[in-house]
Amino acid sequence: MSIEWPTAGSYKSRRRRIAGALLMLSACLALLTACSMLPQEEEPETLPEIRPPKISQKPEYPAKKGTLVASVTGTGKLMSAREDNLTFAEDNRRVTDVYVKAGDRVKKGQTLARLETGDTANQIARKEIEIEKAELDLKDAMRGESEQNGIALRKAQLDYKLLKQELEELRGKLANATLVAPYDGTIVNFTAEKGDLTRAYEKVGRIADTDDLVVAVKFDSGDLSGLAPGMETAVSLNAIGELKGKVGRMPVDGGSSDSDSLDGYALIEVDKLPEEARFGTPLSASVVVERRENALYIPLAALRSQNDRNYVLVANADGTKGEVDVGVGLQTVTDVQIISGLEEGQKVVGK
Protein backbone atom coordinates (compact mmCIF):
# COMPACT_ATOMS: atom_id res chain seq x y z
CA MET A 1 0.00 0.00 0.00
CA SER A 2 1.26 3.45 -0.98
CA ILE A 3 0.12 6.95 0.04
CA GLU A 4 0.24 9.86 -2.44
CA TRP A 5 0.87 13.15 -0.68
CA PRO A 6 -0.36 16.34 -2.35
CA THR A 7 2.23 18.53 -3.81
CA ALA A 8 2.34 22.32 -3.89
CA GLY A 9 1.48 22.34 -7.62
CA SER A 10 -1.75 20.44 -7.17
CA TYR A 11 -2.97 22.93 -4.51
CA LYS A 12 -2.39 25.85 -6.77
CA SER A 13 -4.25 24.19 -9.60
CA ARG A 14 -7.31 23.51 -7.43
CA ARG A 15 -7.40 27.07 -6.16
CA ARG A 16 -7.30 28.41 -9.68
CA ARG A 17 -10.27 26.21 -10.68
CA ILE A 18 -12.29 27.29 -7.62
CA ALA A 19 -11.54 30.95 -8.27
CA GLY A 20 -12.63 30.62 -11.89
CA ALA A 21 -15.89 28.96 -10.86
CA LEU A 22 -16.63 31.73 -8.36
CA LEU A 23 -15.88 34.34 -10.98
CA MET A 24 -18.29 32.74 -13.45
CA LEU A 25 -20.98 32.50 -10.74
CA SER A 26 -20.60 36.20 -9.89
CA ALA A 27 -20.89 37.11 -13.56
CA CYS A 28 -24.10 35.09 -13.90
CA LEU A 29 -25.61 36.72 -10.80
CA ALA A 30 -24.73 40.17 -12.09
CA LEU A 31 -26.29 39.36 -15.44
CA LEU A 32 -29.52 38.13 -13.81
CA THR A 33 -29.74 41.24 -11.66
CA ALA A 34 -29.30 43.48 -14.68
CA CYS A 35 -32.03 41.63 -16.59
CA SER A 36 -34.49 41.97 -13.74
CA MET A 37 -34.01 45.74 -13.79
CA LEU A 38 -34.89 46.08 -17.47
CA PRO A 39 -38.47 47.42 -18.19
CA GLN A 40 -41.11 44.79 -19.01
CA GLU A 41 -42.14 44.65 -22.62
CA GLU A 42 -45.85 45.60 -23.18
CA GLU A 43 -48.12 43.00 -24.72
CA PRO A 44 -49.33 43.98 -28.18
CA GLU A 45 -52.80 45.67 -28.12
CA THR A 46 -55.62 43.70 -29.70
CA LEU A 47 -57.42 46.02 -32.11
CA PRO A 48 -61.17 45.44 -32.81
CA GLU A 49 -62.01 44.07 -36.17
CA ILE A 50 -63.32 46.77 -38.46
CA ARG A 51 -66.12 45.56 -40.66
CA PRO A 52 -67.40 47.57 -43.57
CA PRO A 53 -71.02 48.77 -43.03
CA LYS A 54 -73.74 46.83 -44.77
CA ILE A 55 -75.60 48.79 -47.37
CA SER A 56 -79.33 48.77 -46.49
CA GLN A 57 -81.44 47.22 -49.19
CA LYS A 58 -84.98 48.48 -49.62
CA PRO A 59 -87.69 45.80 -49.72
CA GLU A 60 -89.19 44.67 -52.99
CA TYR A 61 -92.83 43.66 -53.47
CA PRO A 62 -94.51 41.83 -56.34
CA ALA A 63 -97.69 43.26 -57.84
CA LYS A 64 -100.53 40.85 -56.93
CA LYS A 65 -104.15 40.25 -57.87
CA GLY A 66 -106.84 39.69 -55.28
CA THR A 67 -109.76 41.22 -53.41
CA LEU A 68 -109.34 44.71 -52.01
CA VAL A 69 -111.66 45.87 -49.25
CA ALA A 70 -111.83 49.47 -48.03
CA SER A 71 -113.43 49.96 -44.64
CA VAL A 72 -113.89 52.52 -41.88
CA THR A 73 -113.71 51.75 -38.18
CA GLY A 74 -115.49 53.20 -35.19
CA THR A 75 -115.86 52.48 -31.49
CA GLY A 76 -118.90 52.29 -29.27
CA LYS A 77 -120.72 50.18 -26.73
CA LEU A 78 -123.85 48.15 -26.15
CA MET A 79 -126.65 50.56 -25.32
CA SER A 80 -130.34 50.25 -24.64
CA ALA A 81 -132.86 50.81 -27.39
CA ARG A 82 -134.98 52.50 -24.74
CA GLU A 83 -133.25 55.12 -22.63
CA ASP A 84 -134.70 58.22 -20.99
CA ASN A 85 -133.52 61.14 -18.91
CA LEU A 86 -134.89 61.51 -15.40
CA THR A 87 -136.04 65.02 -14.43
CA PHE A 88 -138.10 66.86 -11.84
CA ALA A 89 -140.97 69.02 -13.10
CA GLU A 90 -140.76 71.44 -10.18
CA ASP A 91 -138.39 74.39 -10.10
CA ASN A 92 -136.35 75.64 -7.14
CA ARG A 93 -137.37 72.80 -4.84
CA ARG A 94 -134.92 71.11 -2.49
CA VAL A 95 -134.16 67.39 -2.75
CA THR A 96 -134.96 65.73 0.57
CA ASP A 97 -134.39 62.04 -0.20
CA VAL A 98 -132.50 59.95 -2.81
CA TYR A 99 -133.17 56.21 -2.94
CA VAL A 100 -131.09 54.97 -5.92
CA LYS A 101 -127.61 55.06 -7.42
CA ALA A 102 -126.05 54.19 -10.79
CA GLY A 103 -126.35 50.50 -11.60
CA ASP A 104 -129.50 49.84 -9.53
CA ARG A 105 -132.28 47.77 -11.09
CA VAL A 106 -135.69 49.38 -10.56
CA LYS A 107 -139.35 48.55 -11.20
CA LYS A 108 -141.93 50.72 -12.91
CA GLY A 109 -143.38 53.21 -10.43
CA GLN A 110 -140.58 52.73 -7.89
CA THR A 111 -139.70 55.93 -6.00
CA LEU A 112 -136.25 57.25 -6.94
CA ALA A 113 -136.13 60.58 -5.09
CA ARG A 114 -138.34 63.12 -3.29
CA LEU A 115 -138.56 66.91 -3.05
CA GLU A 116 -139.71 69.10 -0.19
CA THR A 117 -143.50 69.63 -0.28
CA GLY A 118 -143.96 72.40 2.29
CA ASP A 119 -147.63 72.80 3.23
CA THR A 120 -148.95 71.43 -0.05
CA ALA A 121 -150.66 68.55 1.74
CA ASN A 122 -152.49 71.01 4.05
CA GLN A 123 -153.52 73.14 1.09
CA ILE A 124 -155.02 70.06 -0.54
CA ALA A 125 -157.00 69.23 2.59
CA ARG A 126 -158.40 72.78 2.82
CA LYS A 127 -159.23 72.78 -0.86
CA GLU A 128 -161.18 69.55 -0.50
CA ILE A 129 -163.27 71.18 2.26
CA GLU A 130 -163.93 74.20 0.07
CA ILE A 131 -165.06 71.94 -2.73
CA GLU A 132 -167.44 70.11 -0.42
CA LYS A 133 -169.00 73.45 0.63
CA ALA A 134 -169.24 74.49 -3.04
CA GLU A 135 -171.11 71.27 -3.81
CA LEU A 136 -173.69 72.14 -1.13
CA ASP A 137 -174.10 75.67 -2.52
CA LEU A 138 -174.52 74.21 -5.99
CA LYS A 139 -177.26 71.82 -4.85
CA ASP A 140 -179.04 74.67 -3.03
CA ALA A 141 -178.94 76.87 -6.11
CA MET A 142 -180.37 74.09 -8.26
CA ARG A 143 -183.61 74.07 -6.23
CA GLY A 144 -184.73 77.55 -7.35
CA GLU A 145 -186.41 78.29 -10.71
CA SER A 146 -186.30 82.10 -10.86
CA GLU A 147 -183.93 84.10 -13.07
CA GLN A 148 -182.02 85.21 -9.99
CA ASN A 149 -181.61 81.64 -8.90
CA GLY A 150 -180.35 80.81 -12.38
CA ILE A 151 -177.57 83.35 -11.99
CA ALA A 152 -176.72 82.02 -8.55
CA LEU A 153 -176.65 78.51 -9.96
CA ARG A 154 -174.19 79.51 -12.69
CA LYS A 155 -171.93 81.20 -10.14
CA ALA A 156 -172.02 78.12 -7.94
CA GLN A 157 -171.09 75.95 -10.92
CA LEU A 158 -168.14 78.17 -11.81
CA ASP A 159 -166.90 78.29 -8.21
CA TYR A 160 -167.07 74.53 -8.00
CA LYS A 161 -165.19 74.10 -11.30
CA LEU A 162 -162.48 76.55 -10.22
CA LEU A 163 -161.98 74.80 -6.88
CA LYS A 164 -161.72 71.42 -8.61
CA GLN A 165 -159.06 72.80 -10.95
CA GLU A 166 -157.07 74.27 -8.05
CA LEU A 167 -157.27 70.93 -6.24
CA GLU A 168 -155.89 69.10 -9.27
CA GLU A 169 -153.00 71.56 -9.49
CA LEU A 170 -152.13 71.01 -5.84
CA ARG A 171 -152.29 67.25 -6.24
CA GLY A 172 -150.07 67.51 -9.31
CA LYS A 173 -147.58 69.61 -7.37
CA LEU A 174 -147.50 66.99 -4.64
CA ALA A 175 -147.08 64.19 -7.18
CA ASN A 176 -144.24 66.05 -8.92
CA ALA A 177 -142.33 66.08 -5.66
CA THR A 178 -141.78 62.36 -6.09
CA LEU A 179 -139.57 61.05 -8.92
CA VAL A 180 -140.55 57.51 -9.98
CA ALA A 181 -139.21 55.01 -12.52
CA PRO A 182 -141.19 55.20 -15.79
CA TYR A 183 -140.57 51.50 -16.53
CA ASP A 184 -138.55 48.48 -15.41
CA GLY A 185 -134.89 49.14 -16.07
CA THR A 186 -131.44 50.06 -14.78
CA ILE A 187 -130.32 53.44 -13.46
CA VAL A 188 -127.49 54.42 -15.84
CA ASN A 189 -126.50 57.45 -13.76
CA PHE A 190 -128.01 59.63 -11.05
CA THR A 191 -126.51 62.97 -10.09
CA ALA A 192 -129.16 64.47 -7.76
CA GLU A 193 -128.09 64.56 -4.12
CA LYS A 194 -129.88 65.36 -0.92
CA GLY A 195 -129.98 69.12 -0.40
CA ASP A 196 -129.74 70.06 -4.10
CA LEU A 197 -132.08 72.70 -5.53
CA THR A 198 -133.91 71.57 -8.65
CA ARG A 199 -134.37 73.22 -12.00
CA ALA A 200 -137.49 72.18 -13.84
CA TYR A 201 -136.82 69.46 -16.44
CA GLU A 202 -133.06 69.52 -15.94
CA LYS A 203 -131.53 66.04 -16.20
CA VAL A 204 -130.70 64.47 -12.84
CA GLY A 205 -130.30 60.87 -14.04
CA ARG A 206 -130.92 58.37 -16.80
CA ILE A 207 -132.74 55.06 -16.94
CA ALA A 208 -132.36 52.30 -19.56
CA ASP A 209 -134.15 49.09 -20.41
CA THR A 210 -131.08 46.83 -20.31
CA ASP A 211 -133.02 43.84 -21.62
CA ASP A 212 -133.27 45.49 -25.05
CA LEU A 213 -129.68 46.12 -26.21
CA VAL A 214 -128.38 47.58 -29.48
CA VAL A 215 -124.91 47.97 -31.00
CA ALA A 216 -124.14 51.71 -30.99
CA VAL A 217 -121.02 53.02 -32.77
CA LYS A 218 -119.49 56.44 -33.29
CA PHE A 219 -117.49 57.12 -36.49
CA ASP A 220 -115.29 60.07 -37.38
CA SER A 221 -117.29 62.82 -39.04
CA GLY A 222 -115.14 62.48 -42.16
CA ASP A 223 -116.10 58.82 -42.52
CA LEU A 224 -119.85 59.25 -42.08
CA SER A 225 -120.38 60.57 -45.61
CA GLY A 226 -119.26 57.21 -47.02
CA LEU A 227 -121.63 55.16 -44.87
CA ALA A 228 -125.18 54.11 -45.65
CA PRO A 229 -127.78 51.74 -44.16
CA GLY A 230 -127.31 48.13 -45.26
CA MET A 231 -123.51 48.17 -45.53
CA GLU A 232 -121.70 45.02 -44.38
CA THR A 233 -120.25 45.35 -40.89
CA ALA A 234 -118.03 43.32 -38.57
CA VAL A 235 -118.54 43.98 -34.85
CA SER A 236 -115.92 43.03 -32.25
CA LEU A 237 -117.22 42.78 -28.69
CA ASN A 238 -114.29 43.12 -26.30
CA ALA A 239 -113.31 39.74 -24.80
CA ILE A 240 -116.50 38.15 -26.14
CA GLY A 241 -116.09 37.64 -29.89
CA GLU A 242 -116.99 38.94 -33.34
CA LEU A 243 -120.39 39.32 -34.96
CA LYS A 244 -121.52 39.96 -38.51
CA GLY A 245 -124.10 42.66 -39.13
CA LYS A 246 -125.06 45.65 -41.22
CA VAL A 247 -125.55 49.35 -40.73
CA GLY A 248 -129.09 50.00 -39.52
CA ARG A 249 -129.71 53.63 -38.63
CA MET A 250 -127.28 56.47 -39.15
CA PRO A 251 -126.77 59.14 -36.45
CA VAL A 252 -129.65 61.58 -36.27
CA ASP A 253 -128.91 64.90 -38.03
CA GLY A 254 -127.79 67.36 -35.43
CA GLY A 255 -127.49 64.50 -32.97
CA SER A 256 -127.47 65.30 -29.29
CA SER A 257 -124.88 66.84 -27.01
CA ASP A 258 -125.81 64.17 -24.47
CA SER A 259 -123.22 61.38 -24.69
CA ASP A 260 -125.84 58.93 -23.39
CA SER A 261 -128.26 59.62 -26.23
CA LEU A 262 -128.56 57.16 -29.12
CA ASP A 263 -129.03 60.07 -31.52
CA GLY A 264 -125.25 60.57 -31.78
CA TYR A 265 -124.55 56.93 -32.70
CA ALA A 266 -124.87 54.75 -35.78
CA LEU A 267 -126.85 51.62 -34.90
CA ILE A 268 -125.61 48.26 -36.20
CA GLU A 269 -128.07 45.42 -36.71
CA VAL A 270 -126.88 41.94 -35.68
CA ASP A 271 -128.81 38.67 -35.69
CA LYS A 272 -128.34 37.87 -32.01
CA LEU A 273 -126.14 39.09 -29.22
CA PRO A 274 -124.26 36.45 -27.17
CA GLU A 275 -125.56 35.68 -23.69
CA GLU A 276 -122.44 37.25 -22.14
CA ALA A 277 -123.26 40.64 -23.69
CA ARG A 278 -124.09 43.27 -21.11
CA PHE A 279 -125.20 46.87 -21.13
CA GLY A 280 -122.16 49.12 -21.56
CA THR A 281 -119.87 46.44 -23.06
CA PRO A 282 -117.24 48.32 -25.19
CA LEU A 283 -116.91 47.34 -28.85
CA SER A 284 -115.50 48.33 -32.23
CA ALA A 285 -117.04 47.99 -35.66
CA SER A 286 -115.60 47.92 -39.17
CA VAL A 287 -117.88 48.85 -42.08
CA VAL A 288 -117.02 47.79 -45.64
CA VAL A 289 -117.50 50.86 -47.82
CA GLU A 290 -116.08 49.41 -51.07
CA ARG A 291 -114.88 46.06 -52.41
CA ARG A 292 -112.91 45.29 -55.61
CA GLU A 293 -112.54 41.73 -56.88
CA ASN A 294 -109.54 40.53 -58.96
CA ALA A 295 -107.79 43.85 -58.47
CA LEU A 296 -104.07 44.36 -59.19
CA TYR A 297 -102.49 45.94 -56.13
CA ILE A 298 -99.21 46.72 -54.39
CA PRO A 299 -98.39 47.76 -50.81
CA LEU A 300 -99.10 51.41 -50.13
CA ALA A 301 -95.49 51.70 -48.95
CA ALA A 302 -94.28 51.21 -52.54
CA LEU A 303 -96.33 54.02 -54.07
CA ARG A 304 -94.54 57.31 -54.61
CA SER A 305 -96.24 60.63 -55.27
CA GLN A 306 -95.00 64.00 -56.41
CA ASN A 307 -97.46 66.79 -57.07
CA ASP A 308 -100.16 65.11 -59.20
CA ARG A 309 -97.88 62.31 -60.33
CA ASN A 310 -98.10 58.74 -58.97
CA TYR A 311 -95.22 56.42 -59.77
CA VAL A 312 -93.29 53.36 -58.57
CA LEU A 313 -89.68 52.22 -58.71
CA VAL A 314 -89.64 48.95 -60.64
CA ALA A 315 -86.92 46.34 -59.97
CA ASN A 316 -86.02 44.75 -63.31
CA ALA A 317 -84.76 41.17 -63.74
CA ASP A 318 -81.26 42.37 -64.70
CA GLY A 319 -80.91 44.25 -61.41
CA THR A 320 -81.61 47.69 -62.77
CA LYS A 321 -84.36 49.92 -61.43
CA GLY A 322 -86.53 52.48 -63.13
CA GLU A 323 -89.46 54.79 -62.45
CA VAL A 324 -92.84 53.92 -63.93
CA ASP A 325 -95.94 56.13 -63.80
CA VAL A 326 -99.04 54.31 -62.55
CA GLY A 327 -102.76 54.93 -62.29
CA VAL A 328 -104.27 54.20 -58.91
CA GLY A 329 -107.73 53.13 -57.84
CA LEU A 330 -109.10 51.91 -54.53
CA GLN A 331 -106.85 52.55 -51.57
CA THR A 332 -107.00 50.71 -48.23
CA VAL A 333 -105.00 51.17 -45.06
CA THR A 334 -102.20 48.89 -46.35
CA ASP A 335 -102.63 48.49 -50.13
CA VAL A 336 -103.47 50.45 -53.25
CA GLN A 337 -105.04 49.29 -56.49
CA ILE A 338 -103.01 49.79 -59.68
CA ILE A 339 -105.19 50.28 -62.74
CA SER A 340 -102.41 51.07 -65.23
CA GLY A 341 -98.62 50.98 -65.57
CA LEU A 342 -97.88 47.58 -63.97
CA GLU A 343 -98.46 43.91 -64.67
CA GLU A 344 -98.97 41.08 -62.21
CA GLY A 345 -95.67 39.74 -60.90
CA GLN A 346 -93.60 42.87 -61.52
CA LYS A 347 -91.57 43.87 -58.47
CA VAL A 348 -91.64 47.34 -57.03
CA VAL A 349 -89.26 48.84 -54.48
CA GLY A 350 -90.48 50.10 -51.13
CA LYS A 351 -89.56 53.47 -49.75
Steps between C-alpha positions, in 0.01 A plus 500: 500500500626845402386850602512791252563829676377819333759719354511879492414502127177310545378749766558792274314334217194432717491856627510634148203280400298608806575866435391467138174334603426777750575761238259340253231476771538870585471591133179298466349663810588845371344419165177377663478811715544724198227315309254534785548877495412534132142634428236237418397486139129595444273240346379598154153669506218303342320732259125442430416363164369770271220379280372701209138620554228306326314696240127498588289345230146626457229232490350387173136399452332317213182643350216259591138440406231444759208653687542849640268616776483860622340549839454756776518423870322645799463428870196481722318289754187297558220741583131469568248556225288669765673762711355810664618792708363537851385851597294684759213716374521742792737795508704625796398216730745331735576128474420334832557131423689291239433126487708376202848509350656413163470131419185434707222293344159661553134417436242717329355749748780452754588820689845632406512833685279754680478879524385719786121553491454777757133540594368363172329212679317746731397713204350192337302417813360855523417500132305177536291663776434802281387274220262317731344834605476604133313178423242587768459853361458354153226261614322785682510720192357222285176498703388848388332574164511881485737700279691611808541143609626417152778754539585367844507149359746600227726669755491192720593283202795722411624512860483124521688457170771745608550325834526162327766638266699647790480166681638317197789746478587445865484124460722526193749710694508238773542220246784686326691503826555128457721369217402146394634250246302519173562130426702198612866566434845592629612838632783598262599803708349718771650834596235650733607509864321580820490876552524594130266764357317387188454665165188396316567228240876506550653152474583343836540140380438250224318169486538224238321179415807274510306201369475665157859563384630646173847539348577874501812631322653842448700568180720795411300775334715466188404134464125543544447632147612164359263295715145395422240263649547139390880504473681185615645533849722297732449566872762405760370475856793534739598162650181341366541449125410630155160538338387564145242770438404799291451870549146565621438863589743784448551767770212744518574832324612746760530214746502580868759654728407233754759221478238255630258569216470254211453791260878550474570136408468282192302187588624164370254216449619152603307173499547420868720622779688236705370423848812657655418839345417763758389860498804725457729232350763688287533402134641599162346466157644493149272593209586394144452807282642355175620165366697423180537144373800380292675832549872551428658658806828578674582604858429865568861529618621451141295781347679829446330832434624837386254779434230332287728220387478143636788268420693194620861386486504173307772239567590341166626142457850620404535688829430844364225723634283756330207731568162413352190721513190318625128562526349427838154393607363378831725564796485316834700546817780272371457460122416696188343384176703550181282549194778579251879491466574160660442133430449217746830366631707813438703600805493847644738650755378626835592837638 
